[in-house]
Amino acid sequence: MWQKLNVTAFLMSGVTGAAPEIMGEPYRDAAGNAALPLSVQPVIVLAADGPTLATIRRRCLEREVVPALYVEEMFATGHDAANRAVFAEQRPETAKLVGLGMRADRRVVDRITKGARMHP
């Protein structure tokens, strides 16, 4: 379970890093303590098996939507440079995707993610 949550967090960091305008303002509690800003847009988490993730990635490529991607081999690394190194070894058609995130027009995302389902 922790790996799914970890992948989701990494993917969301990729989406927000590519689109910082989706971040809101910092929060303050009643005592004036600061908290980091959150996304102002909804985040939907879907579930899909490996072949469906591969199809979704192919659709992203076809529609020129740049996704955040996490491949299985990244679980064995310990830092960002190593993640990029193992990712660079992956072919799009054979990569063992375990997670994918994107930001695009809702209708486009709906078409790209067809076949995925809401995460339980």
C-alpha positions as CSV (number, residue, x, y, z in Angstrom):
1,M,0.0,0.0,0.0
2,W,2.8,2.5,0.9
3,Q,4.3,2.1,-2.6
4,K,1.0,3.1,-4.2
5,L,0.8,6.2,-2.0
6,N,4.4,7.0,-2.6
7,V,4.0,6.7,-6.4
8,T,0.9,8.9,-6.3
9,A,2.8,11.6,-4.3
10,F,5.8,11.5,-6.7
11,L,3.4,11.8,-9.7
12,M,1.6,14.7,-8.2
13,S,4.9,16.5,-7.6
14,G,5.6,16.1,-11.3
15,V,2.3,17.6,-12.3
16,T,2.6,20.6,-9.9
17,G,6.2,21.1,-10.9
18,A,5.2,21.4,-14.5
19,A,2.2,23.6,-13.7
20,P,2.9,25.8,-10.6
21,E,-0.1,28.0,-11.5
22,I,-2.4,25.2,-10.1
23,M,-1.0,25.9,-6.6
24,G,-3.2,28.0,-4.3
25,E,-2.1,30.3,-1.5
26,P,-0.5,29.1,1.7
27,Y,-2.8,28.2,4.6
28,R,-2.9,29.7,8.1
29,D,-4.6,28.2,11.1
30,A,-6.3,30.2,13.9
31,A,-3.0,30.6,15.7
32,G,-1.3,32.0,12.6
33,N,0.8,28.9,11.9
34,A,1.6,28.5,8.2
35,A,0.9,25.4,6.1
36,L,1.9,24.8,2.5
37,P,-0.4,25.6,-0.4
38,L,-2.4,22.9,-2.0
39,S,-3.7,22.4,-5.6
40,V,-6.6,24.6,-6.4
41,Q,-7.8,22.0,-9.0
42,P,-9.3,18.6,-8.2
43,V,-7.0,15.6,-8.3
44,I,-8.6,12.3,-9.5
45,V,-6.8,9.0,-8.7
46,L,-7.6,6.2,-11.1
47,A,-6.5,2.6,-11.0
48,A,-5.4,0.5,-14.0
49,D,-3.4,-2.6,-14.7
50,G,-0.1,-2.6,-16.6
51,P,-1.6,-3.0,-20.1
52,T,-4.1,-0.2,-19.5
53,L,-1.3,2.1,-18.2
54,A,0.6,1.3,-21.4
55,T,-2.4,2.2,-23.5
56,I,-2.9,5.5,-21.5
57,R,0.8,6.4,-22.1
58,R,0.4,5.7,-25.8
59,R,-2.6,7.9,-25.9
60,C,-0.7,10.7,-24.1
61,L,2.0,10.4,-26.8
62,E,-0.5,10.5,-29.6
63,R,-2.2,13.6,-28.1
64,E,1.1,15.3,-27.1
65,V,0.1,15.3,-23.4
66,V,3.3,15.0,-21.4
67,P,2.8,12.7,-18.4
68,A,4.6,12.2,-15.2
69,L,5.7,8.6,-15.2
70,Y,6.9,6.1,-12.6
71,V,8.4,2.7,-13.8
72,E,8.9,-0.4,-11.6
73,E,12.7,-0.1,-11.7
74,M,12.5,3.2,-9.9
75,F,11.6,1.3,-6.7
76,A,15.1,-0.1,-6.5
77,T,16.8,3.4,-6.7
78,G,17.5,5.8,-3.9
79,H,17.7,9.2,-5.5
80,D,16.5,11.3,-8.4
81,A,19.6,10.9,-10.6
82,A,19.3,7.1,-10.3
83,N,15.5,7.3,-11.1
84,R,16.3,9.3,-14.3
85,A,19.0,6.8,-15.2
86,V,16.7,3.7,-15.0
87,F,13.9,5.6,-16.7
88,A,16.2,6.5,-19.6
89,E,16.7,2.8,-20.2
90,Q,13.0,2.2,-20.8
91,R,11.4,1.9,-24.2
92,P,7.9,3.5,-24.3
93,E,6.3,0.3,-25.6
94,T,7.9,-2.1,-23.0
95,A,8.3,0.1,-19.9
96,K,6.8,-1.5,-16.7
97,L,4.7,1.4,-15.7
98,V,3.3,1.5,-12.2
99,G,2.0,5.0,-12.3
100,L,1.1,7.9,-14.6
101,G,-0.1,11.4,-13.9
102,M,-1.1,14.2,-16.2
103,R,-2.8,17.6,-16.5
104,A,-4.8,18.5,-19.6
105,D,-8.3,19.6,-20.5
106,R,-10.8,17.4,-18.8
107,R,-12.3,16.0,-22.0
108,V,-8.8,15.1,-23.3
109,V,-8.0,13.4,-20.0
110,D,-11.3,11.5,-20.1
111,R,-10.4,10.2,-23.5
112,I,-6.8,9.3,-22.6
113,T,-7.8,7.5,-19.4
114,K,-10.7,5.5,-20.9
115,G,-10.4,2.0,-19.4
116,A,-9.1,3.1,-16.0
117,R,-11.4,3.2,-13.0
118,M,-11.7,5.2,-9.9
119,H,-9.2,4.0,-7.3
120,P,-11.1,2.0,-4.6
